[in-house]
Amino acid sequence: MGRVWKRFDYLTHRWIGIVLGLMVFVWFGSGFVMMYYPYPELTESRELALLRAFEPGSHLVGFRAAARAYLRRGVDVAPFPIVGGRLELWNDRLVYSLWRENGWQIEDAGLVDAASGEVLTPISAGAAARIARAVVGPAPQLARVVLLPMSDHYFMGSEHRGAFPVYRVRFDDKAATDVYVSRNAGTIPAVATRLTRITTWLGTVPHWLYFMWLYYDHPDAWTWVNLILPGIAVLLALTGIVLGVYQLFPRRHRGQWRVSGYHGVSRWHHVAGVVFGLLVLTWALSGAFEVLGVTSDPRPGQGDRVRGGPVHWEAIRIGEADALRHLRSSVGSSVIPRAIDLVQLDGRPGYKFWLTNGPSYWVDAGDGSSRGELSGKAVRHAAGRALGTTGHLTAVRRIDRYDTYYYARHGRERHLPAWRVAFDDANHSVLYLDTVTGVPVGFVDSDVRSWRWWRDALHDIDLPALNNNRPWWDLVVLPLMIGGVVSAITGVWLLLRRLKRMAPARVRARDGELVPVEPAAVSELRRR
């Protein structure tokens, strides 16, 4: 390496380190926290655990009347029509929680009393406090209820924006629990505790720059910041790797095989940078990719095609109580529901029964016929409608464990079990469907596969053999994280030392006054 290029590489690495070194250390430090305390989110299994068993009576108004009452209320749902709902116990009464589809996501729209047909949303602060007790129980005292128009730092993912405004209900229990209750939907989308709030500020917020003034008020700026800063970090790592490798074994031509010519902290930074520099480079590059690309979520329109268009309300001929009687006549009288979902499949509305024990079942809302999971033929038909492609179906397999592309990170969940349906189209598409309703729960194509390796595998080390396989994942990732922290923290130390040297030095003059002296003069005095 020529002297000019070596000097250029050295100065580039130094000045980028001065500007960005502390941020790199924050990324690694917050990454440690996120390994064990991911961003809080109410998972599907947790939502189901909050549901209580009930017995639907024949006096219930039904989903069709509930949807009509909700629409008559004048609620503006035109952009997001009602696509289904759930009958459940809410605040000690049976209610219909109606759903709307926004893109591919199914969101809670509102609540209707199942007995009277009264629209219950938007709810009051008092109702929110009573609902929140489903999480903490009757003992803790209520501390306060605050209405949040947008979000706070503990519940601000873009996928949850449809739930706002929300009531944040704080209790005086040992965990200082916050329960978030949607004002317009009456549902609980998130729960946070004191530990959650601390670890979020130590982990997710600094790692992803989840500051509300940036993420919510200026989302485009947030995206650009999360692209530019990792991009600069890539240059920092690249210049460090080139310089570090060049400076290995500086006296090798003399037969001296000392690894580094530096001493103290500088030697630690040199060696750690060479050993873990490629790791820093790939993490920074994949960190920029985290705000780009596609995920394995279903695509907009797939759910609508499986349903067969808008809900055929006129096809609902039997109510929930009659449907339960049909189901009990088929599978036994011990069936006790904790939720009954209205879901349409290929133009036929039906009820999915979530039971207190055992698998879920489907009862046709038109003729009362019941079944368990979809047959292979029905799965093929639903998958073909969802994909809307000329490609041929090549394989159908039921999965009850995550695979290479359909999986969840630590602290998250994806729906299982699911039907995995593969096609031989140009993108080698794979569709994942709910085993009972046929609702799309995941989608993988060539783009998803590329982003899964270039973004997710590089940044989270979620390789198939390690993903959701702890502590083996920890045994691989922890040493890498420690090496990255050593590289970053020694760089920050050198940064502080450099800044100290750059400040105007002062030496004591003969007359007792302090006079400024240039750093070069100080170096000359030290040599003397």
C-alpha positions as CSV (number, residue, x, y, z in Angstrom):
1,M,0.0,0.0,0.0
2,G,1.5,3.3,-1.1
3,R,2.1,6.0,1.5
4,V,-0.6,8.3,0.1
5,W,-3.3,5.7,0.1
6,K,-2.2,4.4,3.5
7,R,-2.5,7.9,4.9
8,F,-5.8,8.5,3.3
9,D,-7.2,5.2,4.6
10,Y,-5.9,6.0,8.1
11,L,-7.4,9.5,8.2
12,T,-10.7,8.3,6.7
13,H,-11.0,5.6,9.4
14,R,-10.0,8.0,12.2
15,W,-12.4,10.8,11.3
16,I,-15.3,8.5,10.6
17,G,-14.6,6.9,14.0
18,I,-14.6,10.3,15.6
19,V,-18.0,11.1,14.1
20,L,-19.7,7.6,14.3
21,G,-17.6,5.6,16.8
22,L,-20.0,6.2,19.8
23,M,-23.0,5.2,17.6
24,V,-21.3,1.9,16.7
25,F,-20.8,1.2,20.4
26,V,-24.4,2.0,21.1
27,W,-25.5,-0.5,18.4
28,F,-23.6,-3.3,19.9
29,G,-24.6,-2.5,23.5
30,S,-28.3,-2.2,22.6
31,G,-27.9,-5.4,20.6
32,F,-26.9,-7.2,23.8
33,V,-30.1,-6.1,25.4
34,M,-32.3,-7.0,22.5
35,M,-30.9,-10.5,22.5
36,Y,-32.9,-11.2,25.7
37,Y,-35.5,-8.4,25.8
38,P,-37.0,-7.9,22.4
39,Y,-39.5,-5.2,21.6
40,P,-42.7,-5.9,23.6
41,E,-45.6,-7.3,21.6
42,L,-48.8,-9.2,22.5
43,T,-48.5,-12.6,20.7
44,E,-51.3,-14.7,19.4
45,S,-50.9,-17.3,22.2
46,R,-51.0,-14.5,24.8
47,E,-54.1,-13.1,23.3
48,L,-55.8,-16.5,23.4
49,A,-54.7,-17.0,27.0
50,L,-56.6,-13.8,28.0
51,L,-59.9,-15.2,26.5
52,R,-62.4,-16.8,28.9
53,A,-64.9,-19.6,28.2
54,F,-68.5,-18.8,27.5
55,E,-71.8,-20.4,26.4
56,P,-73.5,-18.5,23.5
57,G,-77.3,-18.2,23.9
58,S,-79.9,-18.3,21.2
59,H,-80.8,-14.6,22.0
60,L,-77.6,-13.2,20.4
61,V,-78.2,-10.8,17.5
62,G,-75.6,-12.5,15.2
63,F,-72.7,-11.2,13.2
64,R,-74.9,-9.9,10.4
65,A,-77.0,-7.6,12.7
66,A,-73.8,-6.5,14.5
67,A,-72.1,-5.4,11.3
68,R,-75.3,-3.5,10.2
69,A,-75.5,-1.8,13.6
70,Y,-71.9,-0.8,13.3
71,L,-72.3,0.6,9.8
72,R,-75.5,2.5,10.8
73,R,-73.6,4.1,13.6
74,G,-71.9,6.2,10.9
75,V,-68.4,4.8,11.4
76,D,-66.3,5.5,8.4
77,V,-65.1,2.1,7.3
78,A,-65.4,2.6,3.5
79,P,-61.7,2.2,2.8
80,F,-61.5,-0.9,5.1
81,P,-64.8,-3.0,4.9
82,I,-65.8,-5.5,7.6
83,V,-64.3,-8.9,6.7
84,G,-65.2,-10.9,9.8
85,G,-65.1,-10.8,13.5
86,R,-65.0,-12.7,16.8
87,L,-67.5,-13.5,19.5
88,E,-65.9,-13.3,22.9
89,L,-66.3,-12.3,26.5
90,W,-65.4,-8.6,27.0
91,N,-65.9,-6.7,30.2
92,D,-68.2,-9.5,31.5
93,R,-70.5,-9.4,28.5
94,L,-70.5,-11.2,25.1
95,V,-69.5,-8.9,22.3
96,Y,-68.8,-9.1,18.6
97,S,-65.4,-7.7,17.8
98,L,-65.6,-6.8,14.1
99,W,-62.5,-6.9,11.8
100,R,-61.4,-4.9,8.8
101,E,-58.6,-5.6,6.4
102,N,-55.9,-3.0,5.9
103,G,-53.5,-4.2,3.2
104,W,-52.8,-7.8,4.3
105,Q,-53.4,-7.1,8.0
106,I,-56.6,-7.9,9.8
107,E,-57.3,-5.1,12.3
108,D,-59.9,-4.7,15.1
109,A,-62.6,-2.2,14.0
110,G,-65.1,-2.0,16.8
111,L,-67.3,-3.7,19.3
112,V,-71.1,-4.5,19.3
113,D,-73.0,-5.9,22.2
114,A,-74.0,-9.5,21.3
115,A,-77.3,-9.3,23.2
116,S,-78.6,-5.9,22.4
117,G,-76.8,-4.9,19.2
118,E,-75.6,-1.7,20.8
119,V,-72.3,-0.3,19.4
120,L,-69.9,-0.1,22.4
121,T,-67.0,1.8,20.8
122,P,-65.4,4.2,21.1
123,I,-65.0,3.2,24.8
124,S,-64.5,5.4,27.8
125,A,-61.5,5.6,30.1
126,G,-63.4,3.7,32.8
127,A,-64.3,0.9,30.5
128,A,-60.6,0.7,29.4
129,A,-59.6,0.4,33.1
130,R,-62.0,-2.5,33.6
131,I,-60.9,-4.3,30.5
132,A,-57.2,-3.9,31.5
133,R,-57.8,-5.9,34.7
134,A,-58.0,-9.0,32.5
135,V,-54.2,-8.8,32.4
136,V,-53.3,-7.9,36.0
137,G,-56.3,-9.3,38.0
138,P,-58.5,-7.6,40.6
139,A,-55.9,-6.9,43.3
140,P,-53.6,-4.1,42.0
141,Q,-54.8,-0.5,42.5
142,L,-55.4,1.6,39.4
143,A,-52.8,4.4,39.2
144,R,-53.9,6.4,36.1
145,V,-55.4,6.2,32.7
146,V,-53.9,8.3,29.9
147,L,-55.2,8.7,26.3
148,L,-52.4,8.5,23.7
149,P,-53.4,9.9,20.3
150,M,-50.4,8.2,18.6
151,S,-48.1,6.1,20.7
152,D,-45.2,6.0,23.2
153,H,-41.8,4.5,23.0
154,Y,-43.0,1.1,24.2
155,F,-45.7,0.5,21.6
156,M,-44.9,2.3,18.3
157,G,-44.5,-0.3,15.6
158,S,-46.0,0.8,12.3
159,E,-48.1,-2.4,12.2
160,H,-50.0,-1.3,15.3
161,R,-51.0,2.2,14.1
162,G,-54.5,1.1,13.3
163,A,-55.1,0.5,17.1
164,F,-54.7,4.2,18.0
165,P,-55.8,6.2,19.8
166,V,-55.2,4.0,22.9
167,Y,-55.7,4.3,26.6
168,R,-52.5,3.5,28.6
169,V,-53.8,2.1,31.9
170,R,-51.1,2.0,34.7
171,F,-51.5,-0.2,37.8
172,D,-49.7,-0.1,41.1
173,D,-48.5,-3.7,41.0
174,K,-44.9,-4.7,41.6
175,A,-44.2,-4.7,37.8
176,A,-45.9,-1.2,37.3
177,T,-47.8,-2.7,34.5
178,D,-49.1,-0.6,31.6
179,V,-52.0,-2.1,29.6
180,Y,-52.8,-0.5,26.3
181,V,-56.5,-0.6,25.3
182,S,-57.7,0.7,21.9
183,R,-60.3,3.3,22.2
184,N,-62.0,2.6,18.9
185,A,-61.7,-1.2,19.0
186,G,-61.8,-1.9,22.7
187,T,-59.1,-4.6,22.4
188,I,-55.7,-5.0,24.2
189,P,-52.9,-4.7,21.6
190,A,-49.9,-4.4,24.0
191,V,-48.7,-4.8,27.6
192,A,-45.6,-3.2,29.1
193,T,-44.0,-3.5,32.5
194,R,-41.2,-1.6,34.3
195,L,-38.7,-4.1,33.0
196,T,-40.1,-3.6,29.5
197,R,-39.7,0.1,29.7
198,I,-36.1,-0.1,31.0
199,T,-35.0,-2.6,28.4
200,T,-36.7,-0.8,25.6
201,W,-34.8,2.3,26.4
202,L,-31.5,0.3,26.6
203,G,-32.3,-1.8,23.6
204,T,-34.8,-1.1,20.9
205,V,-35.0,2.7,21.1
206,P,-31.3,3.5,20.7
207,H,-30.7,0.6,18.3
208,W,-33.4,1.7,15.8
209,L,-33.5,5.4,16.8
210,Y,-37.1,4.9,17.9
211,F,-37.5,8.5,19.1
212,M,-41.0,9.7,18.6
213,W,-40.0,13.1,17.2
214,L,-38.1,11.3,14.5
215,Y,-39.9,8.0,13.9
216,Y,-43.5,9.4,14.0
217,D,-43.1,13.0,13.1
218,H,-40.5,12.6,10.3
219,P,-40.8,8.9,9.1
220,D,-38.9,9.6,5.8
221,A,-36.1,11.2,7.7
222,W,-36.0,8.3,10.1
223,T,-35.6,5.9,7.1
224,W,-32.8,7.9,5.6
225,V,-31.0,8.2,8.9
226,N,-31.2,4.4,9.3
227,L,-29.7,4.0,5.8
228,I,-27.0,6.6,5.9
229,L,-25.6,5.9,9.4
230,P,-25.1,2.1,8.7
231,G,-23.7,3.1,5.3
232,I,-21.0,5.2,6.9
233,A,-20.4,2.5,9.4
234,V,-19.7,0.1,6.5
235,L,-17.0,2.5,5.3
236,L,-15.6,2.7,8.8
237,A,-15.3,-1.1,9.0
238,L,-13.9,-1.4,5.5
239,T,-11.2,1.1,6.0
240,G,-10.3,-0.4,9.4
241,I,-10.1,-3.9,7.9
242,V,-7.7,-2.7,5.1
243,L,-5.6,-0.7,7.5
244,G,-5.6,-3.4,10.2
245,V,-4.6,-6.3,7.9
246,Y,-1.8,-4.1,6.3
247,Q,-0.4,-3.4,9.7
248,L,-0.3,-7.0,11.0
249,F,3.2,-8.3,11.9
250,P,4.9,-5.0,11.2
251,R,8.4,-6.4,11.9
252,R,8.0,-9.7,10.1
253,H,10.9,-8.8,7.7
254,R,13.1,-8.8,10.8
255,G,11.9,-12.2,11.8
256,Q,9.8,-10.7,14.7
257,W,6.3,-12.1,14.6
258,R,4.6,-9.8,17.0
259,V,1.0,-9.4,15.8
260,S,0.7,-5.6,16.3
261,G,3.0,-2.7,16.5
262,Y,0.6,-0.9,18.8
263,H,0.5,-0.9,22.6
264,G,-2.2,-0.9,25.2
265,V,-5.7,0.0,24.1
266,S,-4.5,0.6,20.5
267,R,-3.3,-3.0,20.3
268,W,-6.7,-4.3,21.5
269,H,-8.5,-2.2,18.9
270,H,-6.1,-3.3,16.2
271,V,-6.5,-7.0,16.9
272,A,-10.2,-6.9,17.6
273,G,-10.8,-4.9,14.5
274,V,-8.9,-7.4,12.3
275,V,-10.6,-10.5,13.9
276,F,-14.2,-9.0,14.1
277,G,-14.0,-6.3,11.5
278,L,-15.8,-8.5,8.9
279,L,-18.6,-9.0,11.5
280,V,-18.9,-5.3,12.0
281,L,-19.0,-4.8,8.3
282,T,-21.8,-7.4,7.7
283,W,-23.8,-6.2,10.7
284,A,-23.7,-2.6,9.5
285,L,-24.6,-3.5,5.9
286,S,-27.5,-5.8,7.0
287,G,-28.6,-3.1,9.5
288,A,-29.2,-0.8,6.6
289,F,-31.1,-3.6,4.8
290,E,-33.4,-3.9,7.8
291,V,-35.5,-0.9,6.7
292,L,-35.6,-2.2,3.1
293,G,-37.0,-5.1,1.3
294,V,-40.0,-7.4,1.8
295,T,-41.1,-9.8,4.6
296,S,-42.7,-13.2,4.6
297,D,-46.1,-11.7,5.4
298,P,-49.0,-12.4,3.0
299,R,-49.5,-10.0,0.1
300,P,-52.4,-7.5,-0.1
301,G,-55.3,-9.1,-2.0
302,Q,-54.5,-12.8,-1.1
303,G,-56.8,-12.9,1.8
304,D,-59.7,-11.3,-0.2
305,R,-59.3,-13.9,-3.0
306,V,-59.4,-16.8,-0.5
307,R,-62.5,-15.3,1.1
308,G,-64.2,-15.0,-2.3
309,G,-64.7,-11.2,-2.0
310,P,-66.9,-9.3,0.5
311,V,-68.6,-11.2,3.2
312,H,-71.9,-12.8,2.0
313,W,-73.9,-11.8,5.0
314,E,-77.1,-13.2,3.5
315,A,-75.5,-16.7,3.4
316,I,-75.4,-16.8,7.3
317,R,-78.4,-18.8,8.2
318,I,-77.6,-20.3,11.6
319,G,-76.3,-18.4,14.7
320,E,-73.5,-19.2,17.0
321,A,-75.6,-21.2,19.5
322,D,-77.0,-23.5,16.7
323,A,-73.5,-23.9,15.3
324,L,-72.2,-25.0,18.7
325,R,-75.0,-27.6,18.9
326,H,-74.1,-28.9,15.5
327,L,-70.4,-29.1,16.6
328,R,-71.2,-30.9,19.8
329,S,-73.4,-33.4,18.0
330,S,-70.3,-34.2,15.9
331,V,-67.4,-34.2,18.3
332,G,-69.0,-34.4,21.8
333,S,-70.7,-32.4,24.4
334,S,-67.5,-31.4,26.2
335,V,-66.7,-28.7,23.6
336,I,-66.5,-25.3,25.3
337,P,-65.6,-22.3,23.2
338,R,-63.5,-19.3,24.3
339,A,-63.8,-17.5,21.0
340,I,-65.9,-18.0,17.9
341,D,-64.6,-16.3,14.7
342,L,-66.6,-15.5,11.6
343,V,-64.4,-16.2,8.6
344,Q,-65.4,-16.6,5.0
345,L,-63.9,-19.2,2.7
346,D,-64.6,-19.2,-1.0
347,G,-67.8,-17.3,-0.6
348,R,-69.1,-19.4,2.3
349,P,-69.2,-17.8,5.8
350,G,-68.3,-20.1,8.6
351,Y,-67.5,-20.2,12.3
352,K,-64.1,-21.1,13.6
353,F,-64.4,-22.4,17.2
354,W,-61.4,-21.8,19.5
355,L,-61.9,-24.2,22.3
356,T,-60.6,-24.3,25.9
357,N,-59.1,-27.7,25.2
358,G,-58.3,-29.5,22.0
359,P,-58.0,-28.4,18.3
360,S,-60.1,-25.8,16.5
361,Y,-63.1,-26.7,14.4
362,W,-65.1,-25.1,11.6
363,V,-68.9,-25.0,11.3
364,D,-70.5,-23.8,8.0
365,A,-72.8,-20.8,8.8
366,G,-75.2,-21.9,6.0
367,D,-75.9,-25.6,6.6
368,G,-74.3,-26.3,10.0
369,S,-71.9,-28.9,8.6
370,S,-68.7,-29.2,10.8
371,R,-65.2,-30.3,10.1
372,G,-61.7,-30.0,11.5
373,E,-58.8,-29.0,9.3
374,L,-59.1,-28.4,5.6
375,S,-58.8,-31.3,3.3
376,G,-55.9,-31.5,0.8
377,K,-58.3,-30.7,-2.1
378,A,-59.7,-27.6,-0.3
379,V,-56.2,-26.5,0.5
380,R,-55.1,-26.7,-3.1
381,H,-58.2,-24.8,-4.2
382,A,-57.7,-22.0,-1.6
383,A,-54.0,-21.7,-2.4
384,G,-54.7,-21.4,-6.1
385,R,-57.2,-18.6,-5.5
386,A,-54.9,-16.8,-3.2
387,L,-51.9,-16.8,-5.6
388,G,-53.9,-16.2,-8.7
389,T,-51.1,-17.6,-10.8
390,T,-50.8,-19.9,-13.8
391,G,-48.1,-21.9,-11.9
392,H,-48.8,-25.4,-11.0
393,L,-49.0,-26.6,-7.4
394,T,-46.1,-28.9,-6.6
395,A,-46.4,-29.8,-2.9
396,V,-48.8,-29.5,0.1
397,R,-47.5,-30.2,3.6
398,R,-48.8,-29.5,7.0
399,I,-46.2,-27.9,9.3
400,D,-46.3,-27.5,13.1
401,R,-42.8,-26.1,13.4
402,Y,-41.1,-23.2,11.7
403,D,-39.1,-23.8,8.6
404,T,-36.2,-21.9,6.9
405,Y,-38.4,-19.0,5.6
406,Y,-41.5,-19.1,7.8
407,Y,-40.4,-18.4,11.3
408,A,-40.4,-15.9,14.2
409,R,-37.6,-14.2,16.0
410,H,-37.1,-14.4,19.7
411,G,-40.1,-13.0,21.6
412,R,-42.3,-13.2,18.4
413,E,-44.7,-15.7,17.0
414,R,-46.0,-16.9,13.7
415,H,-49.2,-18.8,13.3
416,L,-48.9,-22.6,13.7
417,P,-49.9,-25.1,12.6
418,A,-50.1,-24.1,8.9
419,W,-50.5,-25.6,5.4
420,R,-47.3,-25.1,3.3
421,V,-48.2,-25.0,-0.4
422,A,-45.5,-24.8,-3.0
423,F,-45.8,-23.7,-6.7
424,D,-43.6,-24.0,-9.7
425,D,-44.1,-20.4,-11.0
426,A,-41.2,-18.2,-11.9
427,N,-40.7,-17.0,-8.3
428,H,-41.1,-20.5,-6.8
429,S,-43.8,-19.1,-4.6
430,V,-44.8,-20.8,-1.3
431,L,-48.0,-19.9,0.5
432,Y,-48.8,-20.6,4.1
433,L,-52.5,-21.0,5.1
434,D,-54.4,-21.5,8.4
435,T,-55.1,-25.2,8.6
436,V,-58.8,-24.6,9.5
437,T,-59.9,-21.4,7.7
438,G,-57.5,-21.3,4.8
439,V,-56.6,-17.6,5.7
440,P,-53.1,-16.8,4.3
441,V,-50.6,-16.4,7.2
442,G,-47.4,-16.2,5.2
443,F,-45.9,-15.9,1.7
444,V,-42.4,-16.6,0.3
445,D,-41.1,-16.0,-3.1
446,S,-37.6,-15.3,-4.6
447,D,-37.5,-11.8,-3.2
448,V,-38.3,-12.9,0.3
449,R,-35.6,-15.6,0.1
450,S,-32.9,-13.1,-1.0
451,W,-33.8,-10.7,1.8
452,R,-33.9,-13.5,4.3
453,W,-30.2,-14.3,3.7
454,W,-28.8,-10.8,2.9
455,R,-30.7,-9.0,5.7
456,D,-32.1,-11.4,8.3
457,A,-29.4,-14.1,8.4
458,L,-26.5,-11.6,8.4
459,H,-28.0,-9.3,11.0
460,D,-29.7,-11.7,13.4
461,I,-27.6,-14.9,12.7
462,D,-31.0,-16.7,12.5
463,L,-29.6,-19.6,10.6
464,P,-32.0,-22.6,10.3
465,A,-29.9,-24.7,12.7
466,L,-29.8,-22.0,15.3
467,N,-33.1,-20.2,15.0
468,N,-35.3,-20.7,18.0
469,N,-32.7,-23.2,19.2
470,R,-31.3,-21.7,22.4
471,P,-28.8,-21.8,24.1
472,W,-26.9,-22.8,20.9
473,W,-27.8,-19.6,19.3
474,D,-26.4,-17.7,22.3
475,L,-23.2,-19.7,22.3
476,V,-22.6,-18.6,18.7
477,V,-23.8,-15.0,18.9
478,L,-22.4,-14.0,22.3
479,P,-18.7,-14.4,21.4
480,L,-19.3,-12.4,18.2
481,M,-21.1,-9.7,20.1
482,I,-18.3,-9.5,22.7
483,G,-15.7,-9.2,20.0
484,G,-17.8,-6.4,18.4
485,V,-18.1,-4.6,21.7
486,V,-14.4,-4.8,22.3
487,S,-13.7,-3.4,18.9
488,A,-16.2,-0.6,19.4
489,I,-15.4,0.3,23.0
490,T,-11.6,0.5,22.3
491,G,-12.4,2.7,19.4
492,V,-14.4,5.0,21.6
493,W,-11.5,5.1,24.0
494,L,-9.1,6.1,21.3
495,L,-11.7,8.6,20.1
496,L,-11.8,10.3,23.5
497,R,-8.0,10.3,23.6
498,R,-7.8,11.9,20.2
499,L,-10.3,14.6,21.1
500,K,-8.3,15.3,24.2
501,R,-5.2,15.8,22.2
502,M,-7.0,18.0,19.7
503,A,-8.1,20.4,22.4
504,P,-5.7,23.4,22.9
505,A,-3.1,22.2,25.4
506,R,-2.1,24.5,28.3
507,V,1.2,24.5,30.2
508,R,2.3,26.7,33.1
509,A,4.4,29.7,32.2
510,R,7.1,31.0,34.4
511,D,5.0,33.9,35.7
512,G,2.3,31.5,36.9
513,E,-0.2,32.2,34.0
514,L,-1.7,29.5,31.8
515,V,-1.0,30.1,28.1
516,P,-2.3,28.0,25.2
517,V,0.2,25.8,23.4
518,E,-0.3,24.0,20.1
519,P,-0.4,20.2,20.2
520,A,2.7,20.0,18.0
521,A,4.6,22.0,20.6
522,V,3.4,19.7,23.4
523,S,4.7,16.7,21.4
524,E,8.0,18.4,21.0
525,L,8.2,19.1,24.8
526,R,7.4,15.5,25.5
527,R,10.1,14.2,23.2
528,R,12.6,16.4,25.1
